[in-house]
Amino acid sequence: MEFGNIDSLKFILIPIFTLLFLILGIKKRQDILKNIGWKKDTFYTSLKAIFLSVGAFFIFLALLSPQKLKEEQKVEVKGSDLYILIDISKSMLVQDSYPNRLELSKNELKEILLNLKGDRVGIIPFSDSAYIQMPLTDDYFMAINYIDAIDSKLISGGGTQLLEALKLANSSFQKTEAKDKNVIIFSDGGDKEPEVLDFVKKNNLKTFILGVGTEEGSVIPIDNGFIKDNSGNIVVSKLNNTFLKELASESGGEYYSLNNLNTGNYKKLIHDIGKLDKTSQREENLKVYEKYYQYPLGIGLFLILLGYFLPKKKESESYV
């Protein structure tokens, strides 16, 4: 026997607080009865507290979802391999999209992961350099934890070296002998890099690009001020969607806008990913469990109702 919902352990506080509340209530009740000269009904009130507390504990057990392994089945899972390249350069801190470009990208990426089925994903943050934060996996909840840890301080410097990130993704695809190389990119574009276009075409990388921000752009916050150029002028970072659209088109992928007016384009991306060839095939063990939550649930409800409707002894007898 095991529990299938360990996350509900926090609800152990329910029977604990129920018991404490009832103990305090019984004590207060007995004090009142003593003050007015009536006999204490310790037996009935204690019995009521026991029924309610034990009932709450069984409800807690039901929330943990007790279960027993019934059988294991091997199932074939098909999907695509996707590397997610997320720009963490200083320009991604621009607040032309709320709360800023980077946080909006992270939120959109979580929505994408929650809608994938069978695809393996890896995460590569990039700025002046790039690194594989998470190798290819289909553990989406672990991936979300990695996404939460992403910020602009993971890599020193503030530039946008997309080429380095693409090289890392391509190298990883080669090691896994993937037939198709699909890349999702979150970026505001930075400067146009002709070598990037050459690299994706040469290595058959298909890019699905989310251009983050607006064409009007905004200033880049840093510490207590804003980034300035060598002449002392405040720098305004604008979305370079021209380069990003060209990159998506040249690689055979798609381009999507991402700002506060276009936060639902992940649905279009999911649809496009769904049309990709499912070249990643693997076998996984599927465990089938027999659920037993209904038994502690039934016992708990019965004890709670029994405690609630338990008849009380009449409190009319006086001490004197």
FIPAKOL-742237 format. One record per residue (C-alpha): residue number from 1; residue in one letter; y, x, z. Coordinates in steps of 0.05 Angstrom, whole numbers. Layout:
! FIPAKOL-742237
+-----+---------+--------+--------+--------+
! num ! residuo !      Y !      X !      Z !
+-----+---------+--------+--------+--------+
! NUM !       A !      Y !      X !      Z !
...
+-----+---------+--------+--------+--------+
***
This chain:
! FIPAKOL-742237
+-----+---------+--------+--------+--------+
! num ! residuo !      Y !      X !      Z !
+-----+---------+--------+--------+--------+
!   1 !       M !      0 !      0 !      0 !
!   2 !       E !     70 !     25 !    -17 !
!   3 !       F !    141 !     -2 !    -23 !
!   4 !       G !    173 !    -12 !    -90 !
!   5 !       N !    245 !    -20 !    -67 !
!   6 !       I !    261 !     36 !    -18 !
!   7 !       D !    335 !     27 !    -32 !
!   8 !       S !    332 !    -34 !     13 !
!   9 !       L !    317 !      9 !     74 !
!  10 !       K !    390 !      0 !     93 !
!  11 !       F !    376 !    -73 !    108 !
!  12 !       I !    337 !    -51 !    170 !
!  13 !       L !    404 !    -62 !    204 !
!  14 !       I !    394 !   -137 !    196 !
!  15 !       P !    336 !   -145 !    246 !
!  16 !       I !    367 !    -93 !    292 !
!  17 !       F !    434 !   -129 !    295 !
!  18 !       T !    399 !   -196 !    300 !
!  19 !       L !    361 !   -172 !    361 !
!  20 !       L !    423 !   -142 !    394 !
!  21 !       F !    464 !   -204 !    380 !
!  22 !       L !    410 !   -249 !    411 !
!  23 !       I !    402 !   -204 !    472 !
!  24 !       L !    477 !   -207 !    485 !
!  25 !       G !    476 !   -282 !    473 !
!  26 !       I !    418 !   -292 !    522 !
!  27 !       K !    453 !   -250 !    575 !
!  28 !       K !    518 !   -288 !    568 !
!  29 !       R !    480 !   -355 !    570 !
!  30 !       Q !    443 !   -336 !    634 !
!  31 !       D !    508 !   -314 !    667 !
!  32 !       I !    540 !   -382 !    650 !
!  33 !       L !    480 !   -420 !    677 !
!  34 !       K !    481 !   -379 !    741 !
!  35 !       N !    556 !   -392 !    751 !
!  36 !       I !    547 !   -468 !    745 !
!  37 !       G !    486 !   -468 !    790 !
!  38 !       W !    433 !   -486 !    738 !
!  39 !       K !    365 !   -454 !    733 !
!  40 !       K !    356 !   -399 !    681 !
!  41 !       D !    313 !   -416 !    620 !
!  42 !       T !    293 !   -344 !    609 !
!  43 !       F !    225 !   -360 !    579 !
!  44 !       Y !    250 !   -406 !    524 !
!  45 !       T !    311 !   -366 !    504 !
!  46 !       S !    270 !   -301 !    503 !
!  47 !       L !    217 !   -334 !    460 !
!  48 !       K !    270 !   -359 !    413 !
!  49 !       A !    300 !   -289 !    407 !
!  50 !       I !    231 !   -259 !    393 !
!  51 !       F !    216 !   -310 !    338 !
!  52 !       L !    284 !   -299 !    304 !
!  53 !       S !    281 !   -222 !    310 !
!  54 !       V !    209 !   -215 !    285 !
!  55 !       G !    225 !   -265 !    230 !
!  56 !       A !    285 !   -223 !    208 !
!  57 !       F !    240 !   -161 !    208 !
!  58 !       F !    189 !   -194 !    162 !
!  59 !       I !    246 !   -214 !    115 !
!  60 !       F !    266 !   -141 !    115 !
!  61 !       L !    194 !   -121 !     96 !
!  62 !       A !    196 !   -171 !     39 !
!  63 !       L !    260 !   -138 !     13 !
!  64 !       L !    223 !    -71 !     11 !
!  65 !       S !    175 !   -103 !    -39 !
!  66 !       P !    106 !    -83 !    -13 !
!  67 !       Q !     59 !    -70 !    -70 !
!  68 !       K !     -9 !    -41 !    -87 !
!  69 !       L !    -27 !     -2 !   -150 !
!  70 !       K !    -71 !    -46 !   -194 !
!  71 !       E !    -81 !     -3 !   -255 !
!  72 !       E !    -50 !     51 !   -299 !
!  73 !       Q !    -39 !     44 !   -374 !
!  74 !       K !    -19 !     95 !   -425 !
!  75 !       V !     36 !     71 !   -471 !
!  76 !       E !     68 !    104 !   -531 !
!  77 !       V !    144 !    111 !   -527 !
!  78 !       K !    185 !    122 !   -590 !
!  79 !       G !    258 !    141 !   -592 !
!  80 !       S !    310 !    189 !   -618 !
!  81 !       D !    334 !    255 !   -588 !
!  82 !       L !    409 !    253 !   -574 !
!  83 !       Y !    455 !    307 !   -547 !
!  84 !       I !    519 !    281 !   -517 !
!  85 !       L !    578 !    329 !   -524 !
!  86 !       I !    635 !    311 !   -478 !
!  87 !       D !    703 !    345 !   -483 !
!  88 !       I !    730 !    367 !   -415 !
!  89 !       S !    791 !    406 !   -439 !
!  90 !       K !    858 !    396 !   -405 !
!  91 !       S !    881 !    348 !   -458 !
!  92 !       M !    826 !    299 !   -435 !
!  93 !       L !    867 !    289 !   -372 !
!  94 !       V !    922 !    254 !   -412 !
!  95 !       Q !    934 !    184 !   -386 !
!  96 !       D !    947 !    148 !   -451 !
!  97 !       S !    881 !    114 !   -435 !
!  98 !       Y !    869 !     89 !   -364 !
!  99 !       P !    855 !    124 !   -318 !
! 100 !       N !    853 !    183 !   -366 !
! 101 !       R !    814 !    203 !   -428 !
! 102 !       L !    759 !    239 !   -390 !
! 103 !       E !    745 !    183 !   -340 !
! 104 !       L !    746 !    131 !   -395 !
! 105 !       S !    695 !    173 !   -433 !
! 106 !       K !    650 !    178 !   -373 !
! 107 !       N !    652 !    103 !   -361 !
! 108 !       E !    637 !     88 !   -434 !
! 109 !       L !    580 !    139 !   -433 !
! 110 !       K !    548 !    104 !   -374 !
! 111 !       E !    549 !     39 !   -412 !
! 112 !       I !    514 !     73 !   -470 !
! 113 !       L !    460 !    102 !   -426 !
! 114 !       L !    447 !     34 !   -393 !
! 115 !       N !    433 !      4 !   -461 !
! 116 !       L !    387 !     58 !   -490 !
! 117 !       K !    312 !     46 !   -495 !
! 118 !       G !    263 !    103 !   -505 !
! 119 !       D !    314 !    154 !   -530 !
! 120 !       R !    320 !    222 !   -497 !
! 121 !       V !    389 !    247 !   -481 !
! 122 !       G !    419 !    314 !   -462 !
! 123 !       I !    490 !    328 !   -438 !
! 124 !       I !    535 !    386 !   -460 !
! 125 !       P !    605 !    390 !   -431 !
! 126 !       F !    652 !    436 !   -471 !
! 127 !       S !    721 !    465 !   -467 !
! 128 !       D !    736 !    539 !   -480 !
! 129 !       S !    660 !    547 !   -477 !
! 130 !       A !    600 !    501 !   -470 !
! 131 !       Y !    536 !    496 !   -430 !
! 132 !       I !    476 !    449 !   -426 !
! 133 !       Q !    487 !    410 !   -362 !
! 134 !       M !    424 !    368 !   -372 !
! 135 !       P !    367 !    381 !   -421 !
! 136 !       L !    336 !    324 !   -461 !
! 137 !       T !    307 !    270 !   -416 !
! 138 !       D !    297 !    194 !   -415 !
! 139 !       D !    315 !    190 !   -342 !
! 140 !       Y !    381 !    153 !   -352 !
! 141 !       F !    396 !    143 !   -278 !
! 142 !       M !    392 !    218 !   -268 !
! 143 !       A !    438 !    227 !   -328 !
! 144 !       I !    489 !    180 !   -296 !
! 145 !       N !    489 !    224 !   -234 !
! 146 !       Y !    505 !    284 !   -278 !
! 147 !       I !    560 !    245 !   -312 !
! 148 !       D !    593 !    230 !   -245 !
! 149 !       A !    596 !    305 !   -231 !
! 150 !       I !    633 !    321 !   -296 !
! 151 !       D !    706 !    340 !   -289 !
! 152 !       S !    757 !    386 !   -324 !
! 153 !       K !    744 !    443 !   -274 !
! 154 !       L !    671 !    454 !   -294 !
! 155 !       I !    694 !    505 !   -347 !
! 156 !       S !    754 !    550 !   -339 !
! 157 !       G !    807 !    547 !   -393 !
! 158 !       G !    835 !    487 !   -427 !
! 159 !       G !    818 !    494 !   -501 !
! 160 !       T !    770 !    454 !   -545 !
! 161 !       Q !    713 !    495 !   -574 !
! 162 !       L !    670 !    441 !   -605 !
! 163 !       L !    633 !    492 !   -648 !
! 164 !       E !    602 !    525 !   -586 !
! 165 !       A !    576 !    458 !   -562 !
! 166 !       L !    546 !    441 !   -630 !
! 167 !       K !    511 !    509 !   -632 !
! 168 !       L !    480 !    496 !   -564 !
! 169 !       A !    456 !    427 !   -586 !
! 170 !       N !    428 !    454 !   -651 !
! 171 !       S !    391 !    510 !   -615 !
! 172 !       S !    360 !    460 !   -567 !
! 173 !       F !    338 !    415 !   -624 !
! 174 !       Q !    304 !    475 !   -658 !
! 175 !       K !    265 !    490 !   -594 !
! 176 !       T !    239 !    419 !   -590 !
! 177 !       E !    224 !    419 !   -664 !
! 178 !       A !    262 !    354 !   -672 !
! 179 !       K !    261 !    325 !   -742 !
! 180 !       D !    329 !    293 !   -735 !
! 181 !       K !    389 !    323 !   -699 !
! 182 !       N !    435 !    268 !   -673 !
! 183 !       V !    497 !    284 !   -633 !
! 184 !       I !    546 !    238 !   -596 !
! 185 !       I !    614 !    269 !   -586 !
! 186 !       F !    670 !    246 !   -538 !
! 187 !       S !    734 !    283 !   -556 !
! 188 !       D !    808 !    275 !   -572 !
! 189 !       G !    798 !    321 !   -631 !
! 190 !       G !    839 !    383 !   -614 !
! 191 !       D !    855 !    426 !   -675 !
! 192 !       K !    818 !    420 !   -740 !
! 193 !       E !    762 !    472 !   -745 !
! 194 !       P !    736 !    482 !   -816 !
! 195 !       E !    677 !    522 !   -789 !
! 196 !       V !    654 !    460 !   -751 !
! 197 !       L !    649 !    420 !   -815 !
! 198 !       D !    609 !    476 !   -848 !
! 199 !       F !    562 !    482 !   -788 !
! 200 !       V !    543 !    409 !   -783 !
! 201 !       K !    529 !    405 !   -858 !
! 202 !       K !    489 !    470 !   -859 !
! 203 !       N !    446 !    449 !   -799 !
! 204 !       N !    439 !    375 !   -816 !
! 205 !       L !    472 !    351 !   -752 !
! 206 !       K !    490 !    277 !   -753 !
! 207 !       T !    551 !    263 !   -709 !
! 208 !       F !    571 !    197 !   -677 !
! 209 !       I !    641 !    209 !   -653 !
! 210 !       L !    683 !    171 !   -603 !
! 211 !       G !    756 !    191 !   -612 !
! 212 !       V !    788 !    184 !   -543 !
! 213 !       G !    861 !    169 !   -534 !
! 214 !       T !    918 !    144 !   -578 !
! 215 !       E !    956 !    172 !   -638 !
! 216 !       E !   1021 !    167 !   -598 !
! 217 !       G !    990 !    210 !   -543 !
! 218 !       S !   1023 !    232 !   -478 !
! 219 !       V !   1037 !    292 !   -435 !
! 220 !       I !    982 !    334 !   -403 !
! 221 !       P !    986 !    333 !   -327 !
! 222 !       I !    973 !    397 !   -288 !
! 223 !       D !    982 !    408 !   -213 !
! 224 !       N !   1051 !    377 !   -198 !
! 225 !       G !   1078 !    380 !   -268 !
! 226 !       F !   1059 !    380 !   -341 !
! 227 !       I !   1034 !    433 !   -390 !
! 228 !       K !   1089 !    468 !   -430 !
! 229 !       D !   1087 !    511 !   -492 !
! 230 !       N !   1114 !    583 !   -496 !
! 231 !       S !   1184 !    556 !   -509 !
! 232 !       G !   1183 !    515 !   -445 !
! 233 !       N !   1176 !    448 !   -480 !
! 234 !       I !   1129 !    396 !   -451 !
! 235 !       V !   1066 !    390 !   -494 !
! 236 !       V !   1047 !    321 !   -519 !
! 237 !       S !    973 !    314 !   -536 !
! 238 !       K !    956 !    265 !   -591 !
! 239 !       L !    889 !    239 !   -615 !
! 240 !       N !    869 !    278 !   -678 !
! 241 !       N !    827 !    224 !   -708 !
! 242 !       T !    836 !    251 !   -779 !
! 243 !       F !    792 !    311 !   -763 !
! 244 !       L !    742 !    271 !   -723 !
! 245 !       K !    734 !    218 !   -778 !
! 246 !       E !    724 !    273 !   -829 !
! 247 !       L !    671 !    306 !   -785 !
! 248 !       A !    634 !    241 !   -776 !
! 249 !       S !    636 !    225 !   -850 !
! 250 !       E !    615 !    295 !   -872 !
! 251 !       S !    555 !    293 !   -825 !
! 252 !       G !    532 !    224 !   -845 !
! 253 !       G !    550 !    194 !   -778 !
! 254 !       E !    601 !    144 !   -753 !
! 255 !       Y !    670 !    145 !   -720 !
! 256 !       Y !    692 !     98 !   -664 !
! 257 !       S !    759 !     91 !   -629 !
! 258 !       L !    760 !     95 !   -553 !
! 259 !       N !    821 !     74 !   -514 !
! 260 !       N !    840 !     16 !   -469 !
! 261 !       L !    843 !    -31 !   -529 !
! 262 !       N !    775 !     -9 !   -555 !
! 263 !       T !    728 !     -2 !   -495 !
! 264 !       G !    670 !    -42 !   -525 !
! 265 !       N !    654 !      2 !   -584 !
! 266 !       Y !    593 !     29 !   -548 !
! 267 !       K !    558 !    -34 !   -572 !
! 268 !       K !    569 !    -14 !   -644 !
! 269 !       L !    544 !     56 !   -627 !
! 270 !       I !    481 !     28 !   -594 !
! 271 !       H !    469 !    -14 !   -656 !
! 272 !       D !    476 !     47 !   -701 !
! 273 !       I !    431 !     89 !   -657 !
! 274 !       G !    379 !     34 !   -660 !
! 275 !       K !    375 !     43 !   -736 !
! 276 !       L !    357 !    117 !   -729 !
! 277 !       D !    287 !    141 !   -743 !
! 278 !       K !    248 !    143 !   -677 !
! 279 !       T !    220 !    213 !   -687 !
! 280 !       S !    210 !    228 !   -613 !
! 281 !       Q !    141 !    203 !   -594 !
! 282 !       R !    106 !    213 !   -527 !
! 283 !       E !     56 !    180 !   -481 !
! 284 !       E !     76 !    155 !   -413 !
! 285 !       N !     35 !    126 !   -356 !
! 286 !       L !     54 !     55 !   -341 !
! 287 !       K !     35 !     34 !   -271 !
! 288 !       V !     18 !    -40 !   -259 !
! 289 !       Y !     27 !    -64 !   -187 !
! 290 !       E !      4 !   -125 !   -148 !
! 291 !       K !     64 !   -152 !   -110 !
! 292 !       Y !     57 !   -176 !    -38 !
! 293 !       Y !    129 !   -191 !    -19 !
! 294 !       Q !    115 !   -266 !    -14 !
! 295 !       Y !     71 !   -258 !     48 !
! 296 !       P !    122 !   -225 !     95 !
! 297 !       L !    175 !   -270 !     64 !
! 298 !       G !    135 !   -332 !     82 !
! 299 !       I !    119 !   -307 !    152 !
! 300 !       G !    191 !   -288 !    164 !
! 301 !       L !    219 !   -356 !    142 !
! 302 !       F !    167 !   -392 !    185 !
! 303 !       L !    185 !   -351 !    247 !
! 304 !       I !    259 !   -361 !    237 !
! 305 !       L !    251 !   -436 !    229 !
! 306 !       L !    204 !   -438 !    289 !
! 307 !       G !    255 !   -401 !    331 !
! 308 !       Y !    312 !   -444 !    307 !
! 309 !       F !    278 !   -510 !    322 !
! 310 !       L !    243 !   -488 !    386 !
! 311 !       P !    255 !   -543 !    438 !
! 312 !       K !    295 !   -523 !    499 !
! 313 !       K !    277 !   -539 !    571 !
! 314 !       K !    328 !   -586 !    601 !
! 315 !       E !    378 !   -548 !    644 !
! 316 !       S !    392 !   -601 !    696 !
! 317 !       E !    359 !   -571 !    757 !
! 318 !       S !    406 !   -540 !    807 !
! 319 !       Y !    397 !   -482 !    854 !
! 320 !       V !    421 !   -523 !    913 !
+-----+---------+--------+--------+--------+
***
